[in-house]
Amino acid sequence: MKRRDILAAAGVGLAATALAGCNKQAETSCEPQQGGGGETFTWKMVTSWPKNFPGVGVGAERFAKLVNEMSGGRLTVKVYAAGELVPALEVFDAVSRGTAELGHGAPYYWKGKVPAAQFFCALPFGPNAAEMNAWLFKGGGMQLWEEVYKPFGVLPILCGSTGVQTAGWFNKEINSPADFQGLKMRTPGLGGEVLTKMGGTVVNLPAGEIFTALQTGAIDATEWIGPYNDLALGLHKAAKYYYTPGWQEPNVTFELDVNLKAWETLPADLQAIVRAAARDVNADMLDDYNARNMEALETLKSEGVEVRRLPDEVLARLKQVATEVVEASAAADPAAAKVYEAQSAYFKRLQAYAKVAEEDIYQIRG
């Protein structure tokens, strides 16, 4: 028994000595861990969002916190807001180059580099969050997404959704399709291409620059996400007209970008933790938007904001142009064509089910 006590004391002494040496290291620690080996990792995550921005920014921080806690400190993620390490619209490039191991953003921000990316993000007059999640998780969408990003050394993981958005804020009334002529608007992705074909001009801006651009007249209109974020940006103080529905983005999917080389260094249990944390954030963010958009819209109305619906004539023309734009964008890139073909077939099946299920429920409940 005495010998056992002596050995135990010696073990404690050796562990203390090891920890003292490890604490001198800046980026990693060799602190003893239970399970998965003793190696630890400190990763950087760059984002497209302002620090702790409601919804998307908070979601990125939640992901980092979950990973840190679930891994017991073996994988530590440090979050960098837009502009802190790289600009908001350069997240994908930073992860691809290995400047950061992780990134959080919206796929359509890098359509110039990866044309097929926008088809995993938002389709005008397309699927809502539940339908997009079904295709990605159960319909083969994630496998296609990984295939598209692999040449860039990036692994995509679904990590957030907004649900249905609004059409946006305008400093002029929209009464007919002709009112889009000459309109300067901040709107990304395929919706932006529709606006261009309608005679408008697209201006791509990160969240932090939208209010000033709208207030000063640098742009005539903008859409960001919905009431929750619009209220946080104060857009109701810079534009008069608030239009629905969000035809251009019935949902926006956000992604966790992972540098493939870094990913391959993680043991299997840490990889599983990353995926589980992303899945949690994906569900939590959608819940957050559904709850907070309702509250924010009530606040906006109480402050005198008039919510208007785009006229049927306008929506009909937008839908016609959107069909042309989406099909042309898919045809212009082999990878996009492959994704769009698989996606369209699956969404037709989902839509057929929705007609005999959800659509009727909306009608009968009034």
C-alpha positions in Angstrom: 0.0 0.0 0.0 2.9 2.3 0.8 4.5 1.6 -2.5 1.2 2.3 -4.3 1.0 5.7 -2.5 4.6 6.5 -3.5 3.9 5.7 -7.2 0.7 7.8 -7.1 2.6 10.8 -5.7 5.3 10.3 -8.3 2.6 10.4 -11.1 1.2 13.6 -9.8 4.6 15.2 -9.7 5.4 14.1 -13.3 2.0 15.5 -14.5 2.7 18.8 -12.7 6.1 19.1 -14.3 4.7 18.3 -17.8 2.0 20.9 -17.4 4.5 23.6 -16.3 6.4 23.0 -19.5 3.3 23.0 -21.7 2.1 26.3 -20.3 5.1 28.0 -21.9 3.8 27.2 -25.4 1.7 29.9 -27.1 -0.6 28.1 -29.4 -0.9 24.5 -28.2 -1.0 22.6 -24.9 0.1 19.1 -24.1 -2.2 19.0 -21.1 -3.2 15.4 -20.3 -6.7 14.6 -21.6 -9.1 11.7 -21.3 -9.8 10.0 -24.7 -8.7 11.0 -28.2 -5.0 11.4 -27.2 -3.3 14.3 -25.5 -2.8 16.6 -28.5 -4.6 19.9 -28.5 -5.4 22.4 -31.3 -6.0 26.2 -31.4 -7.8 27.2 -34.6 -8.8 30.6 -36.0 -12.3 31.2 -37.5 -12.8 34.2 -39.7 -16.4 35.4 -40.4 -18.3 37.6 -42.7 -20.2 39.3 -39.8 -19.7 42.2 -37.4 -18.7 41.1 -33.9 -21.6 39.3 -32.0 -24.0 40.5 -34.7 -27.5 39.1 -34.0 -28.3 35.8 -35.6 -25.3 35.1 -37.8 -22.6 36.6 -35.6 -23.9 35.1 -32.5 -24.2 31.8 -34.2 -20.5 31.8 -35.1 -19.7 32.6 -31.5 -22.0 29.8 -30.3 -20.2 27.3 -32.5 -16.8 28.2 -31.1 -18.1 28.0 -27.5 -19.7 24.6 -28.1 -16.5 23.1 -29.6 -14.4 24.5 -26.8 -16.7 22.9 -24.2 -17.5 19.6 -25.9 -13.8 18.9 -26.6 -12.8 19.8 -23.0 -10.4 22.4 -24.4 -8.6 20.0 -26.8 -9.9 22.1 -29.7 -10.1 25.8 -29.1 -11.7 28.1 -31.7 -11.0 31.8 -31.7 -13.5 33.9 -33.7 -12.5 36.9 -35.8 -15.2 39.3 -36.9 -15.3 40.7 -40.4 -12.3 42.9 -41.0 -10.4 41.8 -37.9 -8.2 39.3 -39.8 -9.7 39.3 -43.3 -12.4 41.3 -45.1 -16.0 40.0 -44.8 -16.1 38.8 -48.4 -12.7 37.0 -48.4 -13.5 34.3 -45.8 -13.5 31.5 -48.3 -10.1 32.5 -49.8 -8.6 32.8 -46.3 -9.7 29.2 -45.4 -8.6 27.9 -48.8 -5.1 29.4 -48.4 -4.8 28.2 -44.8 -4.7 31.7 -43.3 -7.5 30.4 -41.0 -8.6 26.9 -40.3 -12.3 27.8 -40.2 -14.6 30.4 -41.7 -18.3 31.3 -41.4 -20.2 33.0 -44.2 -22.8 32.7 -47.0 -21.9 30.6 -50.0 -23.1 33.1 -52.6 -20.4 35.6 -51.4 -17.8 33.6 -53.4 -19.8 32.9 -56.5 -17.1 34.7 -58.5 -14.6 31.9 -57.6 -17.1 29.0 -57.2 -20.1 29.6 -59.4 -22.0 26.6 -58.1 -21.7 27.8 -54.5 -24.7 30.0 -54.7 -27.0 27.0 -55.5 -26.3 25.8 -51.9 -27.3 29.2 -50.5 -30.5 30.9 -51.8 -32.6 30.4 -54.9 -35.1 33.1 -55.9 -38.6 31.7 -55.5 -36.9 28.5 -54.2 -36.8 26.3 -51.2 -37.4 27.4 -47.6 -35.1 26.4 -44.8 -36.8 23.0 -44.0 -36.7 22.0 -47.7 -33.0 23.0 -48.1 -32.1 21.1 -45.0 -33.9 18.0 -46.3 -32.0 18.1 -49.6 -28.6 18.8 -48.0 -28.9 16.2 -45.2 -31.1 13.5 -46.8 -31.1 14.2 -50.5 -27.4 14.1 -51.4 -26.9 17.8 -51.3 -24.0 17.7 -48.9 -22.1 15.2 -51.0 -22.4 17.5 -54.0 -21.3 20.5 -51.9 -18.2 18.7 -50.7 -17.4 17.7 -54.3 -17.7 21.3 -55.5 -15.4 22.7 -52.7 -12.8 19.9 -52.7 -10.6 21.4 -55.5 -10.2 24.5 -53.3 -9.1 22.5 -50.3 -12.2 23.4 -48.3 -14.7 21.2 -46.6 -18.2 22.8 -46.3 -20.5 22.0 -43.3 -24.0 23.4 -43.0 -24.0 25.9 -40.1 -27.1 28.1 -40.0 -30.2 29.2 -41.8 -32.3 32.4 -41.8 -35.7 31.2 -43.0 -37.8 33.4 -45.2 -36.4 36.9 -45.6 -38.0 40.2 -46.7 -37.7 41.9 -50.0 -35.9 44.8 -48.4 -35.8 48.6 -47.7 -36.4 51.1 -50.5 -36.2 54.9 -50.8 -38.7 54.8 -53.7 -42.0 53.0 -54.2 -42.1 49.9 -56.2 -45.4 49.9 -58.1 -44.4 48.2 -61.4 -41.5 46.3 -62.9 -40.3 49.5 -64.5 -39.5 50.9 -61.1 -36.4 48.7 -61.0 -34.8 50.6 -63.8 -31.7 52.4 -62.6 -32.2 51.2 -59.0 -29.0 50.8 -57.1 -29.4 48.0 -54.6 -27.4 46.0 -52.2 -28.4 42.3 -52.8 -26.1 39.4 -53.5 -26.3 36.1 -55.3 -28.8 35.0 -57.9 -31.3 37.6 -56.6 -28.7 40.3 -57.5 -28.5 38.9 -61.1 -32.3 39.2 -61.4 -32.1 42.8 -60.3 -29.5 43.5 -62.9 -31.6 41.9 -65.6 -34.6 44.1 -64.4 -32.5 47.2 -65.2 -31.0 47.8 -61.8 -27.4 47.9 -60.5 -26.1 45.6 -57.8 -23.8 47.0 -55.1 -22.1 44.3 -52.9 -21.6 45.6 -49.4 -20.9 43.9 -46.0 -23.3 44.5 -43.2 -21.2 47.2 -41.5 -21.4 49.5 -44.6 -25.1 49.2 -45.5 -26.7 51.8 -43.3 -24.3 54.6 -44.4 -24.6 53.7 -48.0 -28.4 53.8 -47.8 -28.5 57.0 -45.7 -26.2 58.9 -48.0 -27.8 57.8 -51.3 -24.9 55.7 -52.4 -27.6 53.0 -52.8 -31.4 53.3 -53.3 -32.4 50.1 -51.7 -31.0 47.1 -49.7 -32.0 43.8 -48.3 -30.1 42.2 -45.5 -31.9 39.4 -43.8 -35.1 40.4 -42.1 -36.6 42.4 -39.3 -34.2 41.0 -36.6 -31.1 42.2 -38.3 -32.7 45.2 -40.1 -33.6 46.6 -36.7 -30.1 46.0 -35.4 -28.6 47.9 -38.3 -31.2 50.7 -38.0 -32.2 50.5 -41.6 -35.7 51.8 -40.8 -33.9 55.2 -40.1 -32.4 55.3 -43.5 -35.2 54.1 -45.8 -39.0 54.7 -46.0 -40.5 51.6 -47.6 -40.2 48.1 -46.3 -41.3 45.4 -48.8 -42.2 41.7 -48.6 -42.1 38.9 -49.5 -38.4 37.9 -49.8 -38.7 36.4 -53.3 -35.0 36.6 -53.8 -34.2 34.6 -50.6 -36.9 32.3 -49.2 -34.0 31.1 -47.1 -30.2 31.7 -46.9 -28.0 28.8 -45.9 -24.8 29.6 -44.0 -21.7 27.5 -44.1 -18.8 26.5 -41.9 -15.7 26.4 -44.2 -12.9 24.0 -42.9 -9.4 23.9 -44.4 -9.1 20.3 -45.6 -5.5 19.9 -44.6 -6.2 21.1 -41.1 -9.3 18.9 -40.9 -7.3 15.8 -41.7 -5.0 16.5 -38.7 -8.0 16.2 -36.3 -8.7 12.9 -34.6 -12.1 11.4 -35.4 -13.7 12.4 -32.1 -12.8 16.1 -32.6 -14.1 15.9 -36.2 -17.4 14.5 -34.8 -17.5 17.4 -32.3 -17.1 20.0 -35.0 -20.0 18.4 -37.0 -22.2 18.1 -34.0 -21.6 21.8 -33.0 -22.4 22.9 -36.5 -25.6 20.9 -36.6 -26.6 22.5 -33.3 -26.0 26.0 -34.5 -27.9 25.3 -37.7 -31.1 24.4 -35.7 -30.6 27.1 -33.1 -30.0 29.9 -35.6 -33.3 29.1 -37.4 -35.2 29.1 -34.1 -33.6 32.4 -33.2 -34.6 34.0 -36.5 -38.1 32.8 -36.3 -38.6 34.1 -32.8 -36.7 37.4 -33.1 -38.0 38.4 -36.5 -41.5 38.3 -35.1 -40.5 40.5 -32.1 -38.5 42.9 -34.3 -41.3 43.4 -36.8 -43.7 44.3 -34.0 -41.1 46.9 -32.8 -40.7 48.3 -36.3 -44.4 48.7 -36.7 -44.7 50.4 -33.3 -42.1 52.9 -34.6 -44.2 53.7 -37.6 -42.7 51.4 -40.3 -45.2 50.6 -43.0 -44.8 47.1 -44.3 -45.9 46.7 -48.0 -46.3 43.7 -50.2 -44.9 43.9 -53.7 -47.7 44.1 -56.3 -48.6 40.8 -58.0 -47.5 42.3 -61.4 -44.0 42.9 -60.0 -43.8 39.4 -58.4 -44.9 37.7 -61.6 -42.2 39.6 -63.6 -39.5 38.9 -61.0 -40.4 35.2 -61.1 -40.2 35.0 -64.9 -36.8 36.7 -64.9 -35.6 34.6 -61.9 -36.3 31.4 -63.8 -34.3 32.7 -66.8 -31.4 33.8 -64.6 -31.2 30.6 -62.5 -31.3 28.4 -65.6 -28.6 30.5 -67.4 -26.3 30.5 -64.4 -26.6 26.7 -64.1 -25.9 26.2 -67.8 -22.8 28.4 -67.7 -20.9 26.1 -65.3 -20.6 22.3 -65.4 -20.5 21.9 -61.6 -23.5 24.3 -61.2 -25.4 22.4 -63.9 -24.9 19.1 -62.0 -26.0 20.6 -58.7 -29.0 22.3 -60.1 -30.2 19.2 -61.9 -30.1 17.1 -58.7 -31.5 20.0 -56.6 -34.4 20.7 -59.0 -35.6 17.1 -59.1 -35.6 16.8 -55.3 -37.4 20.1 -54.8 -40.1 19.2 -57.2 -40.8 16.1 -55.0 -40.8 18.3 -51.9 -43.1 20.8 -53.5 -45.6 18.1 -54.5 -45.7 16.9 -50.8 -46.1 20.5 -49.6 -49.2 20.9 -51.7 -51.0 18.1 -50.0 -49.6 18.9 -46.5 -48.3 22.3 -45.4 -50.0 24.4 -48.0 -53.5 23.1 -47.0 -52.7 23.6 -43.3 -51.8 27.3 -44.0 -55.2 27.7 -45.8 -57.4 26.0 -43.3 -55.9 27.7 -40.2 -56.4 31.2 -41.7 
